[in-house]
Amino acid sequence: MPVVFRKTKKEGVRIVMKGRVGIEDASDLLCRLKDVINGPLTIDMANAESIDTSIVQVMLAVRNAKKDASMCVSRPPVEVVEVLEQAGLRDALGPDW
């Protein structure tokens, strides 16, 4: 599976995306994110090759639902950054971008 969830006391929830992440992963991703909507969330995209619009929609929904809790996209490749910027998620890109 191209999406792995890790929960730590220090960082909260860390999601690692690998390879191509798309519509076949979106439903599971959304369900699992609903369970961890409170608290810090980091989405590590260092090994993501691409994401499609269904993943962007999930990320937008989660960001809008989190309100006060932080969401950070970490280490995205240039191709993913372009998609996130077009979707209005530039503010979620971590300090390493």
Steps between C-alpha positions, in 0.01 A plus 500: 500500500640842411373663822641410843376648830730549798393642833754644743466694822739770383379563145141384517403319181744463212378372165759376254396492134699289254476460125180600325220583737159530342130437505545136604658629825274800564214329684726318746710813549193711579357243743828468686554876512156556651617294799799729559353838409611659828865560566801558279517327162804465275470362148842381383509500122874450442435173317174596330523495122161656441160568653173547320211736565326255734796520741502879471128502589568284807781733607280808455218340700736408782662843507158668515380267777812536716447871571751557785709187462799509270545316171839501331604347168861395529759451225273491195658458157470790256219331305291464816573859607358626172177305557473620862557863401231481233260363762571779748699286742823702483462597866516134601845448353753449776800712584727283287335618177 
